[in-house]
């Protein structure tokens, strides 16, 4: 049966060539890390995405999607699926809004049938062995591969059995994130302080994100505004800060104090001070600082590993205890920013990165949501907001400075 499928695929391919439709564009994930500018304008009748799940989502959105808008263009995406939050995995589940049927024709090859999966079997089941191609049907090598994946069950399920699974290194509970973005409420108080978490732009394809919120009468952090944008000039920086602060002021009193929490890892004290000055144009403001100077402390936070883990822990606790929610009129300049925030939180995970010195090679643990070139700026801004707003209240504002 499998051999028949191979022959059918070859026949179909030869047919495409015969009728002159096969202007082929094959895109490998490792050839286009963020190369969407070079690829824009490329035409093709058949688009083949090899290792599609590892393709940069921006390349798919800005290059592939416009091609699919051209009549008679076909796409063939081939890949081992990653976790359920990967954009390729979402394509597999996408529905046609008009028919409620599948948007794409999906052919899945899993080496565990539903009945065996329900029984908890986590290996190739006897009902699917005929799907293994002859060049992989080697019992000895199967035993070796399984031994090499010892201690990495998620990777074994993904690479060998074709079953996507959630990351076992996630920073936040997926169910908690879903509850958070599904929970909204009106403002029940006139807050004295409104906290503004800002993850600054690191350049290149990185974005700046701003997430603002205040504490309601139930002592829950209520998110008032969410924004993200690539920043390429000082004028654009001014415009983004002004837009965000103006929308905030529509829902809070003129006397409410804006408390900025600005990540300073990339731009240093200079950029964080610049952003703090821009916020000063929109009413009274304070600025959280980690500057150790006794006088004239500069605004900004350097997110070391320890600080980042504290931020993650505080946000995780808020999510689990249902102490974070959205404002019913949450402000955003772009449609889908809240959805993107949820996606970034779900992508955040622990990774190990090799740190090489002259004498040793060490593995450093990191928190990141930059999977396959995707951004995590909004997730970082929310982590900044959750931890430092709580810390500000606990120390009665002693961690903040004035300009």
N, C-alpha and C positions, 0 to 999 in steps of 0.2 A: 504493500500500500504506500509506504513512504517513497519507494522508488518511483511509483506512479506520479506522486506529487512533484518530485524533482523533474521528471520528464515533462509534466504539464507546465511547470514554470519556465523551462527552457523553450518549449514550443511557443508559449505566450511572448517571451522575450524576442524570439526570432520573428514572430508575427508583427510585433511593434516596429522592428527594424525594416521589415518588408514594406509596411505601409507608410514608412517615412515619418513616423511619430517620435522616434527615439532620439531626440536631441537631449542627451543625457547630462545631468549635473550631479555628480556624486560628491557628497560633503562628508568628510571624516571629522569626527569630533575633535581630534588633536590638531587639525589643520586650521581650525577657526575658533581660537579661544575667545577673542572679542573682535573678529575681523569683519564686522558687519558692513563697514564703510567700503572696503575693497569688494565685497560680494554684492553690494547693491547694484541693481540694474542687470544682473545676470539673468538670461532667459533660458528656459528649458521646458520640454514637454513632459519629461519624466524626471522627478527629483528623488534621488536616493539618499536617505540619511543613514549612514552607517554608524552604529553605536549612538543612536539618536538620543538616548536618555542622558548622555554625557555632553550633548551639544549645548552651547550657551543659549539660554532662553532668549536673550536679546537678538541673537542671530536668527533664531526661528521666527520671532515676532516681526523683525524688520526686513528679513530677506525672504524667508520661505512663505510666510502668510501672503505677502503681495503676489508671489508667483501663483499661489493656489487660487487667486482671484481671476486668473487668466483662463479662458475657456479651453478645455481639452488638456489641461495640465494635470498630471497625476503625481502622487507622492507615495513612495515606498519607504517606510521607516522601520528599520531593523535594529533590535537592541535587546539586551538583557534588561528587564525592568529594575529600577532601583526602588527606593521606598515610595510609599503612596503619595508623598507630597511632591515628588519630582514631576516636572511639567509633562514629561512623556507619559507617566502613569495617569495623569489627568486626561490626556488625550484619549487613552483607552476607554475611559468612562464617560466621555463627552456625549451629550445627547443633542439631537436635532430639535431645536425649539418648536418647529412646525409639526413634526410627526412624533416627537418623543422617542424616536428610535435612535440607534447608534449613529453618531456623526461620521465615524470612519468604520470601514470593514476591518475587523480585528481577528487575526489568527493567532491564538495562544497555544504554545506547547508547554505543558506542565507535566512533570514526571511523577506527580501524585494526583490520583483521581480524588474527587470530592468525598467519596465514601471513606477512603483511607485517611484523608486529611481530617475528617470528622472523628476518626478513631485515635487521632494523635500520632499517626505514623509520620516520621520525619525523614524518610528515605525513599528511594525509587520504589514505587509499588509494582506488584506483578502485572497490574492491568495496563501499565503504560510502557512496559519494556520494549514493545515493538516500535515505539517512537524514537528510540535511540538509534542514530545512524551507525552504519557498520564500522566507521573509523573511530567511534567512541565506545563501542560495545566490547569493552575489555574488562573483565571482572577484576583482574589484578590491579590494573590502573585505577579502577573505581575505588578499590580499597585504599590505594596509596593517596588518592585525592582526598578521600574522606579523612584520612589520618592527618593530612596537611592542613585541613580546615578545622582540626580539633580545637575547641575553645572559641570558634567563630561560627556558631550555628546560623546566624543571620546571613553571613556571607555564603555559607554552604547552600542554604535554601535559595538564595538569589542566583548564584552563579551556576550551580549544578542542577537544581530542580526547576529553575525558572519561575520562582514564586517571590514576588516583592513582599517585603516586610518592613515594619517600622524600625528605625535605628534603635539599637540598644544603648546608644550613647547620648540620647536626647537630653537636652537641658530642662525641658518643660513637658508637663503632661498634656497630651493632645486634647483629651476630654476637657481639661480645665481651660485651655485656650478657646475651644468651641463655646463653652459656657460664657466666657468673658465677652467675646464678640457678639454673642446673642443676647446679652443683658444690657439694657439701657434704661435710663431713668431721667426725670426732670431734676433740675437743681433745686435742692430743698433749703439752701442757706445762701447767705451773701458772704463768700469766703474772704478772710483777711489776707491769705496768701494764695497765689496761683503759681504753680511750679512749671518751669519751662525746660524740658530736657532736650539738649541739642547735641547730636552726633555730627561733628563737622566733616566736611568733604576732604577726603584724603587725596584728591586728584585723580586723573585718569578717568576710569568709568565709575568711580565711586560717587555716591549721592550724599547730600546733606539731609538729615531728617530732623524734624521738630515735633515733639509730642508733649502736649501740655495738659495739666490736670490740677484738681484741687480735692480736698477731703470733705466729704459730706457729713451730715449729722450722724450717720452710722459708722463713721470713721473708715469709710471705704474710699479708695482713690478713684475719682471720677474723671475719665479722660474727656477733655473739652475740645481739643483740636489736634489734628494729625496732618503732617505735610512731609513730602519728600521731593527733592529735585536735584539735578546735577548743577553744580555751581561752577561757572567758568570765568566769572568776572566779579569785581567788587560791586558793581552796579546791580548785578543779579542777586548778590548776597543781601544788599540793602533792601531790594524789592521783596525778597522772600521773608525776611525778618519783619518788615513793615506790614506785609499782608497777613502774616500769622498773628502778630500782636493786635492789629486792628480788628480782626475777627474775634479775638479773645475779649477785647474790651466791650464788644457788643453785649456780652453776657455777664460781665462783672462790673462792679462799681469803679468809679475813677480812683477811689482811695485804696483799692486792692493792690497789694504789693506783688509785682512780678519777681519771682525768685529764679534766676537763671542757673542752670546746671549744664555747663559747657565742657564737652570733651576736648582736651587740649593736646592729645598725643601727636597730632599732625601739624597743626598751626602754632602750637606753643602758646606762651602767654600773650604774644602779639595778636594772634587771630582771636583768641578768647576775649581779650580786652576790647578788640574792635566790635565783636558781636555784643558784648555787654553795653558798650556805648550806644549801639543802635537801639537796644531795648530801652535805654534810658529816655529815648524820645517818646515813649508811650506810657508815661506815668511813673510813679514811684517804683524803684527796683532795688533788689539786693542780688548778690552774686556769690554762689557757693564756691569755695576755694580750698585747695590743698596746699597753698603757699605757706611755708613755715616761717616767713618773716613776721615779726611782731607788729610792724607798722606798714601801712600802705600795701596790704596784701593784694595780690593780683588775682582776678577771677579765672577760674578754670580747674578742671579735674584731669589728672593723669591716671588712666585706667591700667594699673599694674595687674598682674595675674590675681593677686589677693583681693584687690578692689573689685575686679570683674566678677570673681566668685561670690563676693558679698552681694553684689548687685543681682546676680542670678538667683541667689538663695532668697533674697527678699521678694523678688518678683514671683518666684515659684511659690513661696508661702502665701502671698496675696492671691494668686490664682487658685490654689488649693482651698483656701479659706473663704473664697468668694468675696474678697475685700477689694475687688477692682471691677469697674464697670464703665460703660460708655455713657456719655451725656446724650440725651435723646435727640439733641440738635448738634451732634458732633460736627465740627467744622473742618472741611478739607477742600483744597483747591482742585483736587483731582478725583474723579470717580474711581472707586476701588481701592483707595489708600488703606482703609480699615481691613479690607480683605487681604491686601498685600502685607499689612502688619501681622495678621494671623499666620500667613504663609511663612514669613520670616521667623516668627517665634517657633514654628514647628520644625524649621530647618536647623535651628541652633543645636549644636551638639559639641561634645568633647572630641577633640582630635589631638593627635600627638605629632609634633613637628621636630625633625632632627635639628639640633643646634650643634654645629661643628666648631671646635676650638683647635688650637694647635696640638693639644695633648689628648683630648677625649672627644667622643661623640655622645651627646646626651639627647634624650627624648623629652621635650617640654610639652606639657599638657596645655591645651588652649581651648577657649570657647569661641566658636565661630558659626556663622550661618552662611558663609560665602561658599556654598556648594556649587560646583560647576560654573564658577564665575558670577553667581547671583549675589545680590547685595544683602546685607544684614543691618543697614543703617537705622531702620525704624525699630528693630528689636533692641539695638544698643541704646537708642534714645529712650525707649520705655524702661529699660533696666536702669539707666541713669536716673530717670524720673522716680521710679519706685523706691530705690535705695536712698538716694540723697534727700528726697522729700521727707521720708521717715526719719532720717538722721537729723535733718534740720529741726524737726519738731522735738525730737528727743533731747537735743542739746540747746534748745531755746534759741535757735538762730545763731549760735556762736561760730558755726562753720561758714558763715557768710560775711561778705565785705561790701562796703559801699565804694563807689568811684569818687 
